Amino acid sequence: MGSRSLRTLWMVAIVGILSACSTQVPLEEPTSRPPVSGSIEVPPPDANEPLPAPIQQAKSRWVPVHWSSVPGLEQDNLADAWNAWIKSCGRPPAPFAQFCSEVRRMSMATTQEQREWMVARFQPYRVESLDGNPDGMLTSYFEPMLDGARQPGNGYSIPLYKAPASLGARKPWYSRQQIDTLPQAQAELQDKVIAWVSDPVDAMVLHIQGSGRVRVQEADGSVRMIRVAYAATNDHPYKSIGKWLLDQGLVRDATWPGIKAWIAANPARINELLWSNPRYVFFKEEPLSALDAEFGPNGAQGVPLTPGRSIAVDRASIPYGTPVWLSSTGPTVQLNRLVMAQDTGSAILGAVRADYFAGWGHEAGDFAGRVKQPLRLWVLWPRHLAKR
């Protein structure tokens, strides 16, 4: 996923319930804003005008539709989505850069004014696979929160490493098991520890998500929150620990409660479980100011993720920075909303595929672990680029 590709490798089988404070998963919308004087005047599109031609991408086909076909358009309050859109304007892709001044101006408009502007400026296209299937899958990911310390001891024994200097010279680098057991691997990681955490499974969840927040105790006894962001991997393939348990016939329930129950019953085999995933993630430490704490880590587009309004996609189907209408119905949640394609991931593959950024902490992690449900997507493409 670009700078954080492992984050979207999150699967239902390895959700961690982390004992930390958490953000509320953003499912309820804020109330509408008052009208803004001097809003941008835009003429509505003609509902009877002919639709443009379909657009072909490497892995998808975009089929034009009228706005009346977009589900839930009138119900979505767009304020949070506008925050994500403004973030995208920090590094806008070429087709959308010209709209950024208007996006910023419309940030204080009412939801109705924002909706009218969006409908006038953009043409919706239903995303389909190359064989015409509009149905796909929605999953979710999050930013774990852990407690940690700068020095080992008092239960903190699991290191979170920065990338070693020799990483690029050896491909693949040492596997997870080798990193844990080989003296030469550990020697190359000397002085590369960002922080120590207490639970190896929670550390694995952090590796899978690719980024997280650590409430770290400094050497002087003070405590502060930092972000550990994805920096690199050891170039080994990712393997699901839940799938390993299923393949070994050790569990029939590969959800997190099932995995947790197996770990509790088999503490001597925890390394065997963790080593079944040879991929290892190295991190970089980032400060977490009050402003930074309101958003997630940078996605592959290079802008901070917005809870409930940022998604990871297959970039061969949908380019970064594209506004997307997302529709997904249960069993976990019903969503009809505007989101921004701001991230990607090696497990997020296919035409109609999205990973929904839920936020950070316990509630977001619990939510992300339960989401695996049907999905449809509509990209919103500039009208002036549509070939009619």
Salt bridges, closest charged atoms under 4 A:
GLU29 OE2 - ARG309 NH2 2.54
GLU29 OE2 - ARG337 NH2 3.03
GLU49 OE2 - ARG383 NH1 2.89
GLU49 OE2 - ARG388 NH2 3.89
GLU74 OE1 - ARG115 NH1 3.74
ASP76 OD1 - ARG309 NH2 2.87
GLU102 OE1 - ARG121 NE 2.99
GLU128 OE1 - ARG61 NH1 3.98
GLU128 OE2 - ARG126 NH2 2.76
ASP135 OD1 - ARG376 NE 2.75
GLU143 OE1 - ARG213 NE 3.01
GLU143 OE2 - ARG227 NE 2.61
ASP147 OD1 - ARG215 NH1 2.46
GLU218 OE1 - ARG150 NE 2.86
GLU218 OE2 - ARG224 NE 2.57
ASP235 OD2 - LYS171 NZ 2.92
ASP247 OD2 - LYS243 NZ 2.84
GLU272 OE1 - ARG269 NE 2.83
GLU285 OE2 - ARG150 NH2 2.92
GLU285 OE2 - ARG224 NH2 3.15
ASP314 OD2 - LYS59 NZ 2.93
ASP343 OD2 - ARG4 NH1 1.42
ASP366 OD2 - ARG370 NE 3.42
